[in-house]
Amino acid sequence: MTINFQIIYYLHWQDIEEGKISTCPDLLSILINTPDEEGHLATNEEIKDNMLTLLFAGYDSTNCTLSVVLKYLFLNPHCLHEVIKGIVHFTRFFFGNN
């Protein structure tokens, strides 16, 4: 199955223009519009490879990192308590005392 990212990008921008989604730059837009060192835009194959790499590498490394962090937090209750205090402070600062 061949994926044409230019079509996906076009449909994505239609949704932005219709106000259905945010106008913030997203990963697909950056991959499609950013030229390499020689000024060439990525091919569909390169975009697909980059998206898959980021998706799976990001998932795996995040999963591993969170597992290690949680392990050490639970092995060190005083650190866990400090993290919880920080989260409570952050939440109250940005969202109020509700």
Backbone hydrogen bonds in HBPLUS format (Angstrom, degrees):
<---DONOR---> <-ACCEPTOR-->    atom                        ^
c    i                          cat <-CA-CA->   ^        H-A-AA   ^      H-
h    n   atom  resd res      DA  || num        DHA   H-A  angle D-A-AA Bond
n    s   type  num  typ     dist DA aas  dist angle  dist       angle   num
A0007-ILE N   A0004-ASN O   3.24 MM   3  5.68 130.6  2.50 106.0 116.3     1
A0008-ILE N   A0004-ASN O   3.36 MM   4  6.75 160.5  2.40 144.7 149.9     2
A0009-TYR N   A0005-PHE O   2.82 MM   4  5.94 157.2  1.87 144.8 151.3     3
A0010-TYR N   A0006-GLN O   2.95 MM   4  6.14 155.1  2.01 141.6 148.0     4
A0011-LEU N   A0007-ILE O   2.95 MM   4  6.23 165.5  1.97 155.1 158.2     5
A0012-HIS N   A0008-ILE O   2.85 MM   4  6.02 150.1  1.94 145.5 154.9     6
A0013-TRP N   A0009-TYR O   2.95 MM   4  6.27 155.5  2.01 151.5 156.5     7
A0014-GLN N   A0010-TYR O   3.03 MM   4  6.34 142.4  2.17 143.1 154.0     8
A0015-ASP N   A0011-LEU O   3.12 MM   4  6.43 154.7  2.18 146.4 151.8     9
A0016-ILE N   A0012-HIS O   3.09 MM   4  6.48 148.3  2.19 142.8 151.9    10
A0017-GLU N   A0013-TRP O   2.96 MM   4  6.13 165.5  1.98 148.3 151.4    11
A0018-GLU N   A0014-GLN O   3.00 MM   4  6.21 143.9  2.14 144.5 154.5    12
A0020-LYS N   A0015-ASP O   2.88 MM   5  5.17 149.8  1.97 164.1 158.8    13
A0019-GLY N   A0016-ILE O   2.94 MM   3  5.04 156.7  1.99 106.1 112.9    14
A0030-ILE N   A0026-ASP O   3.06 MM   4  6.35 160.1  2.10 155.4 161.4    15
A0031-LEU N   A0027-LEU O   2.91 MM   4  6.16 164.1  1.93 155.7 159.9    16
A0032-ILE N   A0028-LEU O   2.94 MM   4  6.11 155.3  2.00 151.9 158.5    17
A0033-ASN N   A0029-SER O   2.96 MM   4  5.98 157.4  2.01 148.3 154.2    18
A0034-THR N   A0030-ILE O   3.02 MM   4  5.68 135.1  2.23 148.8 153.7    19
A0036-ASP N   A0040-HIS O   2.84 MM   4  5.46 157.4  1.89 142.6 146.5    20
A0039-GLY N   A0036-ASP O   2.96 MM   3  5.20 164.2  1.99 113.0 117.6    21
A0047-ILE N   A0043-THR O   2.94 MM   4  6.23 161.3  1.98 155.8 161.1    22
A0048-LYS N   A0044-ASN O   2.90 MM   4  6.09 162.1  1.94 149.4 154.4    23
A0049-ASP N   A0045-GLU O   2.93 MM   4  6.14 163.6  1.95 148.9 153.5    24
A0050-ASN N   A0046-GLU O   2.91 MM   4  6.10 161.6  1.94 149.4 154.3    25
A0051-MET N   A0047-ILE O   2.89 MM   4  6.08 161.4  1.93 152.9 158.0    26
A0052-LEU N   A0048-LYS O   2.95 MM   4  6.14 166.4  1.97 155.0 158.5    27
A0053-THR N   A0049-ASP O   2.92 MM   4  6.06 158.8  1.97 147.1 153.6    28
A0054-LEU N   A0050-ASN O   2.94 MM   4  6.09 169.4  1.95 151.7 154.5    29
A0055-LEU N   A0051-MET O   2.87 MM   4  5.97 156.4  1.92 147.5 154.9    30
A0056-PHE N   A0052-LEU O   2.96 MM   4  6.05 177.5  1.96 153.8 154.7    31
A0057-ALA N   A0053-THR O   2.79 MM   4  5.59 155.9  1.85 147.8 156.1    32
A0058-GLY N   A0054-LEU O   2.94 MM   4  5.38 147.6  2.05 124.7 135.0    33
A0059-TYR N   A0055-LEU O   3.13 MM   4  6.11 153.4  2.21 133.7 141.1    34
A0060-ASP N   A0056-PHE O   3.00 MM   4  6.06 168.7  2.02 147.1 150.5    35
A0061-SER N   A0057-ALA O   2.96 MM   4  6.01 169.5  1.97 151.2 154.6    36
A0062-THR N   A0058-GLY O   2.99 MM   4  5.90 156.7  2.05 141.5 148.5    37
A0063-ASN N   A0059-TYR O   2.93 MM   4  5.98 161.3  1.96 147.3 153.1    38
A0064-CYS N   A0060-ASP O   2.99 MM   4  6.15 162.5  2.02 148.0 152.6    39
A0065-THR N   A0061-SER O   2.91 MM   4  5.98 165.8  1.93 147.2 151.6    40
A0066-LEU N   A0062-THR O   2.93 MM   4  6.03 171.0  1.93 154.3 156.9    41
A0067-SER N   A0063-ASN O   3.07 MM   4  6.19 154.6  2.14 143.4 150.5    42
A0068-VAL N   A0064-CYS O   3.08 MM   4  6.36 160.8  2.12 153.0 157.1    43
A0069-VAL N   A0065-THR O   2.93 MM   4  6.15 168.0  1.94 156.8 160.4    44
A0070-LEU N   A0066-LEU O   2.89 MM   4  5.98 169.3  1.90 151.3 154.5    45
A0071-LYS N   A0067-SER O   2.98 MM   4  6.10 156.6  2.04 143.4 150.4    46
A0072-TYR N   A0068-VAL O   3.05 MM   4  6.30 168.6  2.07 156.0 157.3    47
A0073-LEU N   A0069-VAL O   2.88 MM   4  6.08 149.0  1.98 149.7 159.4    48
A0074-PHE N   A0070-LEU O   3.00 MM   4  6.14 163.1  2.03 151.6 154.9    49
A0075-LEU N   A0071-LYS O   3.01 MM   4  6.25 134.9  2.22 139.5 152.6    50
A0076-ASN N   A0072-TYR O   3.07 MM   4  6.08 120.3  2.44 131.4 144.4    51
A0076-ASN N   A0073-LEU O   3.17 MM   3  5.09 143.0  2.31  94.6 105.5    52
A0079-CYS N   A0076-ASN O   2.93 MM   3  5.50 129.8  2.19 116.9 129.3    53
A0080-LEU N   A0076-ASN O   3.14 MM   4  6.48 157.7  2.19 150.0 157.0    54
A0081-HIS N   A0077-PRO O   2.88 MM   4  6.09 157.9  1.93 150.1 155.5    55
A0082-GLU N   A0078-HIS O   3.17 MM   4  6.40 152.0  2.25 137.0 143.8    56
A0083-VAL N   A0079-CYS O   2.94 MM   4  6.24 154.7  2.01 152.0 159.0    57
A0084-ILE N   A0080-LEU O   2.93 MM   4  6.21 161.6  1.97 153.9 158.6    58
A0085-LYS N   A0081-HIS O   2.94 MM   4  6.21 157.6  1.99 147.5 153.8    59
A0086-GLY N   A0082-GLU O   2.96 MM   4  6.19 152.8  2.03 143.5 150.8    60
A0087-ILE N   A0083-VAL O   2.93 MM   4  6.24 153.9  2.00 150.8 157.9    61
A0088-VAL N   A0084-ILE O   2.94 MM   4  6.17 162.3  1.97 153.5 158.0    62
A0089-HIS N   A0085-LYS O   2.93 MM   4  6.13 161.9  1.96 148.9 154.0    63
A0090-PHE N   A0086-GLY O   2.90 MM   4  6.04 167.4  1.92 149.9 153.6    64
A0091-THR N   A0087-ILE O   2.87 MM   4  6.01 165.7  1.89 151.4 155.5    65
A0092-ARG N   A0088-VAL O   2.95 MM   4  6.12 165.1  1.97 151.9 155.8    66
A0093-PHE N   A0089-HIS O   2.89 MM   4  6.03 156.9  1.95 151.1 158.1    67
A0094-PHE N   A0090-PHE O   3.02 MM   4  6.23 163.4  2.04 155.1 158.1    68
A0095-PHE N   A0091-THR O   2.76 MM   4  5.57 153.0  1.83 149.5 157.8    69
A0096-GLY N   A0092-ARG O   2.92 MM   4  4.48 134.4  2.13 122.7 125.2    70
